[in-house]
Amino acid sequence: MLMKLRLSNLIRLATLLVCATAIVLSSHKAIAGDVTTIKNFVFAEATSQTLLRSGQIDFSTSIGLDDTVNAEMIAFDDALDQPNSKDDPRYALILDVFLSKSSRRVLNLKGITSSVFLGFQGAPFSVGLDDPARNAPGFAAHAANNAPQETYGAAPSTVGAPIIFSYQYDRAQIEARRQLGANLYLVDRVNRTYIRTTVDVSEKHRFEIPYRLSRHDPKRNQIVKSSDTEKDLDDYERQELLLNLSDILRNFQQKASEAMPFKTALALRKEISKSQTKVLADLEANRFDARPLNDPRFDSVVAIYTGKGALGSGFYVTPTVIMTNWHVVNGHRFVEMKNYDGLQTYGTVLGHDARLDIALVKVERRGRPVAFFTGRHLNPGSEVEAIGHPLRFEFSITRGVVSSVRKHYSINLPRGSGGEDVLFVQTDTPINPGNSGGPLFLGQKVVGMNTWGRTDGQNLGFSVHYSELLNFINEHLPGFKIDPTGRN
């Protein structure tokens, strides 16, 4: 019996749980011996969220399992952790898809002569404006001589000869190609070692598809039945590609002597991220709709992916530290982010405050820190701009004014819980889901972090005040010191 473990799902970015986890593993000192005999795994997908959201994953990938294998699909971060108990599988199989591309070539386009039957002389007939029969030799002259307004031909008392025209439809020979490139990692979760291998799959299939086929062609049904359709081609390009687990394990067995150690889950995550960064850089270099870097403020903003389709914003406060909302990263140890140039980075949460809804994230890829506004007063009516990802429209800028500076209870704590109210910049700048954690700029300087908006009114957005932000950073980042009043 063959089961399938589906990964890299194009429509749903979340992974699917297919099998139940299992039994006690025999103890091994390393990834050695016969890797092909391992029967208990946890599986995880490490495919870049940036790549998934870029539309570059054209089809899903599945791993075929026989009924002797026990497998559980879990989150990537959890798969890198050491087993929680003796019943927790020792080995993890990690899949990182970096290429999943469908393409097609028209090898031949040939005109095929056929005929159309439009009825009989003397009886009205009608041909759709987009029907190829209109291009048949003699059709236009016949229509001009016999067409009263919207129908062709009068309606005399007698019916004459059949109306038949020769025409041509096209028959295309199309070659569809599919390419899969993926890195796979077999991880010994106990001894903290891993083996890496790469899978390259290329396949192609030919289709014969008729185009410009008239609805009035008597052979239409016969031609369609004996040919492929656009749907057949589309289905082939999108159908999942099946990898055989036995083949994968044999590949790992050949590389068993190449097992590499890793100290922490973050260290292995960084290693996996290296190849992803190169793929994304190559992808970005070949884009013609890339955003010009004509506003340096965008260099400071990141898109934050936290799984399950969630998207938030953040911004650099030092070259290696990003600030965002606590509610954006809450519950996540590792956070995947994308910079304005399209490249990705990972980070770990350094500190947070749920009352202020602030979190700091240490990242691997350096960026341009924002400049903060300082001073005692922020004048109502001042024009401000928010940069973020409203409703998943990444790296968008919206504009408004400072409506007020006021204190309000924390949105993360029950009203009247006794905690001190938070100082906010109230603005009519549009703030939508996806803007959370992004900066509010007054000119080139940040005056707040966009956090929430009232849904029972119009143009009521709230950003955590720059003084709250700076006091938090001063406390949590050694060596960082900016007085919100501007006295230093």
C-alpha positions, 0 to 999 in steps of 0.5 A: 500500500502506498501513502503520500506525504504531501509537501510544498502545497501551492494552494495552501501553504500549510503542510498536511498531516498524513500518517500517525507517529509511531514506535520506539526507535532503536538506538544509533550512535550517529547517522550510520549503518543502513539508513534505508531501514529507518521506518520512523520519521517526523517530516517537515517542510523548510521551503522558503515562505518568500519563494512560496508567496512569489508564485514560483512554486507551480506544483506540489511535491509528495513523498510516497510511503509504504505501509511499513513507514510511520511518519508525522508531519510537524512544524519545521522548528519542532522537527529540529528539536531533540525528541521529547520522549522515547516514543518521539521519532529520532529522525527528521526528514526536511524538504526544502524546495528551491525549484518547482517550475512548469513551462511549455513550448509550442513545437508545431502549429499546423492549419487543418482544413475542415468545413462548417455546416450553417444550415440551408439556403433560405433559412436564417442562420447565425454565427457567433462573432468569435467563431472561426467560421466567419473567416471562411472564404466566401462567408463574408460575401454570402452574409452581406448578400443574405443577412437582414440585420442580425440574422443571415438570409431571408426566410423564403417559403422554400429551403435550398441547398446546404450552406457549407464553407471550408475553413481552417482550425489550428492543431498545436503540438505542445511540449510541457516540461516540469522541473523540481529541485529540492534539498533534503536533509536527514537529521539525527535529532539525538546526536545533532547531525545531518546529511544533505542531498539534492534531488533534481527531477525533470520530465516532459509530456507532449499534447496535441490541442486543437484551437480555433475550432468552429462550433459549426464543424460537424466533426467537432466532437470527434476532433475534441475526443481524439485530442488533448485539451487545455485543461489536460495541459493545465492539470499536468502542469499543476499535478503533484510530483511524487518522490519515492521515499526508498529512493531518497533513503538510498541516496542518503545511504550513499552519503552517510559518511558525509554526516555533519554536526550542528549545535542548535536548531538555529544553526541548522536553520541558518545552513538551510537558509544559505542556499535559499538566499542564493535562489532568491537573489537569482530570482530577484535579479531576473525580475523586471517588476522589481521595485526601485530603491528610490526611497531609502525608508523602504530599506528599513522595512521587512515583511514578517511571515509567521505561518498559516498565511499570517503576515506582519511588518517590522523595521530595523532599529539597529543593523541586526535588530528589528522591532515589530508588534508582540502580537505579530511574533507571539508564540514563535521562536524563529521568524522568517522575514523578507527585505524590500530587495526580495531577499529573506532572513531569519530572526529570534525574538530577543525581548517583548512586552505584551502591554506595549505590544512591542517585540525585538527580533535579532536577525542574520541579515543586516539592514538600514536602521530607521532614524527616530523622531525626538522631542517633547511635541508632535503637532496634530495635523502633521503629515505622516506615512505608514509603510507596511503590507496592508491586506498582504499588499507588500511594501505599500505606503499610505498617507495621513495626518497626526490626529492626536497623541493620547493614552489608551489601554493596552489592546492585549490586556483586559480593560481595567486590568490595572496596567498603565495605559499606553501612549499612542499616536492617533492617525487617520493614515489607513492602517489595515491587517498587515501593517501591524509592526510597521513604522509611521514616518514623519518625513524621514523619522519614525514617530510610531509603530503601527499597531491597531485600528478601530473597526467601528469607525473610519480613519482611526488608527493607532501607533505606539508613540516613539517615546514608548519605543525608545524607552523599550529599546534603551532598556533591552539593547545594551549600548543603545541610548536615545533620549526621546526628548532629544536632550542627548 
